[in-house]
């Protein structure tokens, strides 16, 4: 891992390339502590500069992967953070909370499955109780499960879970959060390269990510009249627990090799995009999708 993620260096070699990744599978939802190498969330490298001073943020899927990297970055930029996550991810969530608190900010842990509107309302209610408002909502929680048989391998139960986790939860959380937002607040939705270059084995997941892009653009037009901006980050392949928990071992070992950069991203490389959208630096940006894809075009 780099000693300084901001030092000039060859981006192709900044992090491990395929062949140096351990391909062992995990049970869903997976954990970063069992990955080899462990994902880099910016623990040793991210430097804050007060860009989110006193902001109150809600991050779903905040226990590990991109969610943990964003929580750490937000905290080091001055934000208090509420983390939403599945109950079985408690240990990872507590580790993320430690990183937030070590940065001198408040961490609120809210376990629960966001596939119900009640659970989503509960997240917003806890944010209101703890913070009094929501300044940044990061809709990052997602579910995917690769199927070699494509359409015929996707069960109705899987399709329902993917839609409820990736799209319904985003819709419910936005509805619950917007009344708690004031002008200057932001919503950041996590889309994917899959919205633009869908893989057959991720047909259902890709469809939800395309929906998120469309939802982001429409919601941005709806909410700018309230002074609320809405944008999306579209990651390419990222080395997170979701990968060994949802893909066969032989594909995990080569994960990210298809990108022009020749490797997967680390969560730490995604966090600055979320900080940009959350901060006032992006004050004239809404309805946009920012690709962090290792060179894969969003077309």
Buried (B, 14 or more C-beta within 10 A) or exposed (E): BBEEBEEEEEBBEBBBBBEEBEBEBBEBBBBBEEBEBBBBBBBEBBEBEEBBEEBBBBBBBBBBBBBBBBBBBBBBBBBBBBBBBBEBBEEBBEBBBEBBEEBEBBBBBBBBBBBBBEBBBBBBEBBBEBBEEBBBBBBBBBBBBBBEEBEEBBEEEBBEBBBBBBBBBBBBBBEBBBEBBEEEBBBBBBBBBBBBBBEEBBBBBBBBBBBBBEBBBEBBEEBEEEEBBBBBBBBBBBBBBBBBBBBEEEBBBBBBBBBEBBBBBBBBBBBBBBBBBBBEEBEEBBBBBBBBBBEBEBE
